[in-house]
Structure formats: structure tokens, C-alpha cells
Amino acid sequence: MRNIVFDFDGTLVDTAPLIIQTMQATIRELGLPEKSEEECRASIGFRLEEIPSVLWPEIKDLSATYAHTYRRIFDKLKRPLRVTCYPGVVDTLRKLHEDGYRMAIASSRSHASLEEYIELFQLSDCFSMLVGGNDVEHGKPAPDPVLAILKAMDWKASETLTVGDAPVDILMGKAAGTMTCAVTYGNSTLEALQSASPNFIIDSFPKLMEVEKKLSSR
């Protein structure tokens, strides 16, 4: 196993408080039916334009308006509301990079936003490629984000592990032909993750090193 494709939100960085507050503000401004924090959290992982069809399938033609309003509010909130990497993420990524693992990110957030955060945490040198939700035709759980990375980097699916905190991440990786690892500290429940049947489940990011050792010894 030589390559690792990571989800971003809920896997590397705890952006949930910022995302949920932005979603709630967007819902209020647009006068949409209220959604609980749990419902908002469960939608993290889908592209912005796809969230209305998940949360309000009965309301048509909401996609563009919701995404535009969300992005405007997000830009106002992201400065005062700091986001942080989950415990052990930075050190583990550095160790994996030093050990020669090739890494990339497949995220549902926009490429520009993803790039901004990676630069903020000074992790740009760790990743060979970043794929945002607007870089592919079909978002998660479709395999497009991972397939784009495999094609561009000339990586083999059989030598790649996809890591994420949501069922859509696991389904994406499986559809692309990679091994998969779910993390339980993010935005999904253990039951939801188990329903996607990942190859591995870990409850802290540093335990990824143990997964890689198991895969490398096969």
C-alpha cells in the first residue's frame, strides 16, 4: 500500500462547528424548514449544491440559491470561527510523508477553499494532489474524485487506501476499487459507517499507522 486518499472535513480537520453554524444561518435567511444539528452534521460530505436535495427534497430549484447564500455567510464566519486539525493529524501526516507514502485529498468543498485550508495548516508539501467538489462531474459517493487522483498521479487502485469519516467517503473509495478506512471521530455514527462496510475502522487518526503496517505486511 503506497498511496492514501483522504477526505478533509471530519477526517483531517474539525470544521463541523463552522459548517453547522453557517448552515443554520443559511436556513434562517432563506426561510427554509428548520433542521437539527444532527441533520446538518449528517449532510456534511455532500457538495453544497447537493445538500438541498438531501435535506429538503420536496423543494425544487433550491440548489444554486442555497449554495450562493451559504458561501457568502461562510466567508463572514470563517475568520472569527477558527477550525483545528483533529489530534495527531499533523504529526501523523508528516510521518507518513517522511516514510514515503504518497497522499492526496478528495473533498466535497470547493478547490479554492480546500487549498486555502491546506496552506493555513502548512500541509501543502504532504499532498500530491487536491480534488475539490467542483473539480469533478459527479461528487461522492461516486468514484470520480478518487478516480481523478488515480489517473492524474498514475496510482494503482490496488495500492491505494481511501480514508474518510462518512459513508459517502467509503462508498467512493470502494467504487474506485481502493481499500477503505473509516474514522469514527468525525461527523457520522459508527452504525452508519459500518453500513458502508469499510475494510478498517479506527477511532483516532494516529491509528492509521497501524492500518498501514497491516497493509504493508500483506
Sequence and secondary structure as in RCSB ss.txt:
>XXXX:A:sequence
MRNIVFDFDGTLVDTAPLIIQTMQATIRELGLPEKSEEECRASIGFRLEEIPSVLWPEIKDLSATYAHTYRRIFD
KLKRPLRVTCYPGVVDTLRKLHEDGYRMAIASSRSHASLEEYIELFQLSDCFSMLVGGNDVEHGKPAPDPVLAIL
KAMDWKASETLTVGDAPVDILMGKAAGTMTCAVTYGNSTLEALQSASPNFIIDSFPKLMEVEKKLSSR
>XXXX:A:secstr
  EEEE  BTTTEE HHHHHHHHHHHHHHHT     HHHHHHTTTS GGGHHHHH TTS S HHHHHHHHHHHHH
HHTTTS  EE TTHHHHHHHHHHTT EEEEE SS HHHHHHHHHHTT GGGEEEEE GGGSSS TTSSHHHHHHH
HHHT  GGGEEEEESSHHHHHHHHHTT EEEEESSSSS HHHHHHT  SEEESSGGGHHHHHHHHHT 
